[in-house]
Amino acid sequence: MKLTIKQVFNNNSAIVDLDSSQKAIVKGKGIAFNKSKGSKIDSSKIEKIFYLDTVDSQKNLYFLLKDIPIDVVTTTYEIVDYARKQFNYSVEDYIYITLSDHIYGAYKRYMEGDYQPSHIPDMSDKYIEEYLIASAGVNIINQNLKINLPSSEIRNIALHFINAHTNVETTAVDLTKKVDFTKLIKRVLLRNNIFRTKSNRNYYDRFMVHLQYLEQRLNNMSADTKFDRKFELEMERDYPGSTSIAKQVSAEIKKARGVELNNKELLYFIIHIQRITQEDGLNDAR
């Protein structure tokens, strides 16, 4: 079977048309060598295929390709595809953006010699599937990108799946209640003398990416458990300043949106804020 190329990324990957509405990313050694848009490729040479089933998934791909190398993007698709096929694990489409952004950041820090192991608490007892997915994910990252991230990176990848997990039936976003969380949270950061600087801009910008999808997560916010509370207390002990700012953010969101962040989301906020303040050399004991 011959497939038509929609866009060539490099010698080994391209987007192809499957029918009038569906597209897919295909990978294979030399599969797109010396080819261009409109060329035909032999489907028997495809080693991996990632389906772009929805309009949103296609938009997300083109958004990603503006700033993130294709090898990182396809690595992200491979990890999400693994989660869906091996665990029937359902996630929001925004994970392609947030996870690609994270993987690219980790890759750059590794290559620059600045990579730091994760300090996120181990939650594998509670989130077994997510940690199994993340364990395979780190192997995929290391193999595809030719790096050697430590096993603690599993915690970072797992947290992305924990946050993006959704049931098949999701709650629709109420457009009348939408809030510009980016502006709201920037105000909280400014009150605490936290600005975007040359040294913290990578972490600051990643936090802003995370906020773009907060509305969707608020509409599917799960209840806290004793297990979640345990890790909030650990983070509060280790990072009191960042925890205080995260709780200020939570209070502002509750005031504006009427929904309180659960402990998983609060944990993610603490991690982002701590990374931003660390890069600027701010003292967490404020």
C-alpha positions as CSV (number, residue, x, y, z in Angstrom):
1,M,0.0,0.0,0.0
2,K,1.3,3.5,-1.0
3,L,0.7,6.5,1.3
4,T,0.9,10.2,0.2
5,I,3.3,12.4,2.1
6,K,1.8,15.6,3.5
7,Q,5.0,16.9,5.1
8,V,8.6,15.6,5.4
9,F,10.3,16.2,8.7
10,N,13.6,14.4,8.0
11,N,14.9,11.3,6.3
12,N,13.2,9.1,8.8
13,S,9.8,10.7,9.6
14,A,6.9,12.4,7.8
15,I,3.2,13.1,8.0
16,V,1.0,11.1,5.6
17,D,-2.6,11.2,4.5
18,L,-4.5,8.1,5.5
19,D,-7.8,9.3,4.0
20,S,-9.7,12.6,3.4
21,S,-9.7,13.5,7.1
22,Q,-7.1,11.4,8.9
23,K,-3.4,11.9,9.1
24,A,-0.6,10.2,10.9
25,I,3.1,10.6,11.7
26,V,5.2,7.7,10.3
27,K,8.7,6.7,11.2
28,G,11.1,4.3,9.5
29,K,14.8,4.3,8.6
30,G,15.2,6.3,5.4
31,I,11.4,6.3,4.9
32,A,11.3,9.9,3.6
33,F,14.8,10.1,2.1
34,N,14.8,12.1,-1.1
35,K,11.1,12.6,-0.9
36,S,8.8,15.7,-0.7
37,K,5.2,16.6,-0.3
38,G,3.0,14.6,-2.6
39,S,5.5,11.7,-2.9
40,K,4.4,8.2,-2.2
41,I,5.9,5.9,0.4
42,D,5.6,2.2,0.9
43,S,3.6,1.4,4.0
44,S,5.6,-1.8,4.5
45,K,8.7,0.4,5.4
46,I,6.8,2.0,8.3
47,E,8.3,1.0,11.7
48,K,6.1,3.2,13.8
49,I,2.9,5.1,13.2
50,F,1.1,7.7,15.4
51,Y,-2.4,8.6,14.4
52,L,-3.7,12.2,14.5
53,D,-7.3,11.3,15.1
54,T,-8.7,14.7,16.0
55,V,-8.4,18.3,14.7
56,D,-7.0,19.3,18.1
57,S,-4.2,16.6,17.8
58,Q,-3.3,18.0,14.4
59,K,-3.2,21.6,15.7
60,N,-1.1,20.5,18.7
61,L,1.4,18.9,16.4
62,Y,1.9,22.0,14.3
63,F,2.1,24.1,17.4
64,L,4.8,21.9,18.8
65,L,6.9,21.9,15.6
66,K,7.4,25.7,15.8
67,D,9.7,25.3,18.8
68,I,10.5,21.7,19.5
69,P,12.6,19.3,17.3
70,I,10.7,16.5,15.6
71,D,12.7,13.8,17.3
72,V,11.4,15.1,20.7
73,V,7.8,15.4,19.3
74,T,7.8,11.9,17.9
75,T,9.3,10.6,21.2
76,T,6.3,12.2,23.0
77,Y,3.8,10.6,20.6
78,E,5.5,7.2,21.1
79,I,5.2,7.4,24.9
80,V,1.5,8.5,24.8
81,D,0.8,5.8,22.2
82,Y,2.4,3.2,24.5
83,A,0.2,4.4,27.4
84,R,-3.0,4.1,25.3
85,K,-2.2,0.7,23.8
86,Q,-0.6,-1.1,26.7
87,F,-2.8,0.3,29.5
88,N,-5.8,1.7,27.7
89,Y,-4.9,4.9,29.5
90,S,-6.9,8.0,28.5
91,V,-5.3,11.4,28.5
92,E,-6.2,15.0,27.5
93,D,-4.7,16.0,24.2
94,Y,-2.8,18.8,25.9
95,I,-0.3,16.2,27.2
96,Y,1.4,16.3,23.8
97,I,2.4,19.9,24.4
98,T,3.2,19.8,28.1
99,L,5.1,16.5,27.9
100,S,7.1,17.5,24.7
101,D,8.0,20.8,26.4
102,H,9.2,18.9,29.5
103,I,11.2,16.3,27.5
104,Y,12.9,19.0,25.4
105,G,13.8,21.0,28.5
106,A,15.3,17.9,30.2
107,Y,17.2,17.0,27.0
108,K,18.7,20.5,26.7
109,R,19.7,20.6,30.4
110,Y,21.3,17.1,30.0
111,M,23.3,18.1,26.9
112,E,24.4,21.3,28.7
113,G,25.4,19.4,31.8
114,D,22.8,21.2,33.9
115,Y,20.4,18.4,34.4
116,Q,19.3,17.9,38.1
117,P,17.5,14.7,39.3
118,S,13.9,15.1,40.2
119,H,13.0,16.0,43.8
120,I,9.3,15.1,43.3
121,P,8.2,12.6,46.0
122,D,7.8,9.0,44.9
123,M,4.1,8.3,44.4
124,S,4.5,4.9,42.7
125,D,2.5,3.1,45.4
126,K,-0.6,5.1,44.5
127,Y,-0.1,5.6,40.8
128,I,1.1,2.2,39.6
129,E,0.0,2.5,36.0
130,E,1.4,6.0,35.6
131,Y,4.8,4.9,36.9
132,L,4.9,1.9,34.7
133,I,4.1,4.1,31.7
134,A,6.8,6.6,32.8
135,S,9.4,3.9,33.3
136,A,8.9,2.8,29.7
137,G,8.8,6.5,28.7
138,V,12.3,7.2,30.2
139,N,13.6,4.2,28.3
140,I,12.1,5.5,25.1
141,I,13.5,9.0,25.7
142,N,17.0,7.6,26.3
143,Q,16.9,5.4,23.3
144,N,15.5,7.9,20.9
145,L,17.5,10.9,22.0
146,K,20.7,9.1,22.8
147,I,20.9,10.3,26.3
148,N,20.9,8.7,29.8
149,L,18.4,10.3,32.1
150,P,18.4,8.8,35.6
151,S,15.5,6.7,37.0
152,S,14.3,9.7,39.1
153,E,13.1,11.2,35.8
154,I,10.3,8.6,36.0
155,R,8.6,10.8,38.6
156,N,8.5,13.8,36.3
157,I,7.0,11.8,33.4
158,A,4.5,10.1,35.7
159,L,3.3,13.4,37.0
160,H,2.4,14.6,33.5
161,F,0.2,11.5,33.0
162,I,-1.4,11.9,36.5
163,N,-2.3,15.5,35.7
164,A,-3.6,14.7,32.1
165,H,-5.5,11.6,33.0
166,T,-9.2,11.7,32.2
167,N,-12.2,9.5,32.1
168,V,-13.9,8.7,28.8
169,E,-16.7,11.1,29.8
170,T,-15.2,14.5,30.5
171,T,-16.9,17.6,31.8
172,A,-17.4,20.3,29.2
173,V,-15.6,23.6,29.8
174,D,-18.1,26.4,30.9
175,L,-17.0,29.3,28.7
176,T,-18.9,31.8,30.9
177,K,-16.5,31.0,33.7
178,K,-13.2,31.0,31.8
179,V,-10.4,32.9,33.5
180,D,-7.1,34.2,32.2
181,F,-5.0,32.1,34.7
182,T,-1.7,33.3,33.2
183,K,-2.5,37.0,34.1
184,L,-3.9,36.0,37.5
185,I,-0.9,33.9,38.5
186,K,1.6,36.4,37.2
187,R,0.1,38.9,39.6
188,V,0.7,36.5,42.5
189,L,4.2,36.0,41.4
190,L,4.9,39.7,41.2
191,R,3.5,40.2,44.7
192,N,6.2,37.8,45.8
193,N,9.0,39.5,43.8
194,I,9.2,36.7,41.2
195,F,9.8,37.9,37.7
196,R,10.8,36.3,34.4
197,T,14.5,36.7,34.1
198,K,17.3,35.5,31.8
199,S,18.2,32.8,34.3
200,N,14.7,31.5,35.1
201,R,13.0,32.0,31.7
202,N,13.0,28.3,30.7
203,Y,11.2,27.3,33.9
204,Y,9.0,30.4,33.9
205,D,7.8,29.8,30.3
206,R,7.2,26.1,31.1
207,F,4.9,27.1,34.0
208,M,3.0,29.4,31.6
209,V,2.5,26.5,29.2
210,H,1.1,24.4,32.1
211,L,-1.4,27.2,32.9
212,Q,-2.8,27.2,29.4
213,Y,-4.5,23.9,30.1
214,L,-5.6,24.6,33.7
215,E,-9.2,25.3,32.7
216,Q,-9.5,21.8,31.4
217,R,-8.0,20.2,34.5
218,L,-10.3,22.3,36.8
219,N,-13.3,20.8,35.0
220,N,-12.1,17.3,35.8
221,M,-10.5,17.9,39.2
222,S,-10.4,14.7,41.3
223,A,-10.9,14.6,45.0
224,D,-7.9,14.6,47.4
225,T,-6.8,11.5,49.2
226,K,-4.7,10.9,52.4
227,F,-1.9,9.8,50.1
228,D,-2.0,13.1,48.2
229,R,-2.1,15.1,51.4
230,K,1.0,13.2,52.7
231,F,3.1,14.5,49.8
232,E,1.8,18.0,50.1
233,L,3.0,18.0,53.7
234,E,6.4,16.7,52.5
235,M,6.7,19.5,50.0
236,E,5.6,22.1,52.6
237,R,8.3,20.9,54.9
238,D,11.0,21.0,52.2
239,Y,9.9,24.1,50.3
240,P,7.9,26.3,52.6
241,G,8.3,29.5,50.5
242,S,7.2,27.9,47.3
243,T,4.3,26.1,49.1
244,S,3.1,29.4,50.5
245,I,3.1,31.0,47.0
246,A,1.3,28.0,45.5
247,K,-1.4,28.3,48.2
248,Q,-1.8,32.0,47.4
249,V,-2.3,31.0,43.8
250,S,-4.8,28.3,44.8
251,A,-6.8,31.0,46.9
252,E,-6.9,33.3,43.9
253,I,-8.1,30.6,41.6
254,K,-10.8,29.6,44.1
255,K,-11.9,33.3,44.3
256,A,-12.0,33.7,40.5
257,R,-13.3,30.3,39.4
258,G,-15.0,28.8,42.5
259,V,-12.8,25.6,42.3
260,E,-10.0,24.7,44.7
261,L,-6.8,23.1,43.4
262,N,-6.4,19.5,44.6
263,N,-3.2,18.4,46.2
264,K,-1.8,16.8,43.0
265,E,-2.2,20.1,41.2
266,L,-0.9,22.1,44.1
267,L,2.2,19.8,44.1
268,Y,2.8,20.6,40.4
269,F,2.5,24.3,41.2
270,I,5.0,24.0,44.1
271,I,7.5,22.2,41.8
272,H,7.2,24.9,39.1
273,I,7.6,27.8,41.5
274,Q,10.5,26.1,43.3
275,R,12.3,25.7,40.0
276,I,11.8,29.3,39.0
277,T,13.0,30.6,42.4
278,Q,16.0,28.3,42.5
279,E,17.2,29.5,39.1
280,D,17.1,33.1,40.4
281,G,18.9,32.1,43.6
282,L,15.9,33.2,45.8
283,N,15.8,31.8,49.3
284,D,12.9,29.4,49.8
285,A,12.8,30.2,53.5
286,R,11.1,33.5,53.0
